[in-house]
Amino acid sequence: CNGKYLPFKDNSIDEIYASHLIEHFDFHEAFEVLNEWKRVLQTNGILIIETPDLLKSCIKFVNSNEQNRINMYSNFFSEPWIKGQVHKFLYTFTQLKWALEQVGFKNIEEKLASRYIRREDICLKVIATK
């Protein structure tokens, strides 16, 4: 299961936690993914997305030394030297909120990224309900 098609019935899931997944779909595919996640969530089901934050990443990149910039490449591009392991689209909170609204999610809030996520200071955590 790659997250794009879920083997669950409509309205059957209470919560989806998608950690560092949405950025591996391009802009258009992400709408298919979000619609699929919405399909399986129950009414008032919760969607939690964690992903690199493009704005926070850019600010940190600009304000870093060269070695730290090199260390951040995987935040922007993932691991492009590993086949299929690339980031296809990165979001700011505003962009992700807009995308979620387009497919009908509500109560969209930004939260602090989980502490166990590498580089949580440049990641975005968004919670929304169906």
C-alpha angles and dihedrals in degrees: 000000000000096000094254095092118026122201093225134107122254114279093005106118128077098198141007121201111193110184115188095337109106092066090063090068123072121243095271096041089053090066090054089049094048091049090050092051090048090050094058097040118096119236106288089014115155127242118196118189126184118186140145111286109230096203096046090045093051093048092049091045093053092047096047133090119251096265092052089048090055089049089054096055091094090057090060101033105017111216103326091173088066110074112251094006102115136123108238100183135009126203140210116211091258093052094046092046090052092050091049091049091051091061094043107263117146141191089044113184137172116230134180111279116252113275093229092061113099110251094007089171090072098038131094127223118193128181122196138165131224 
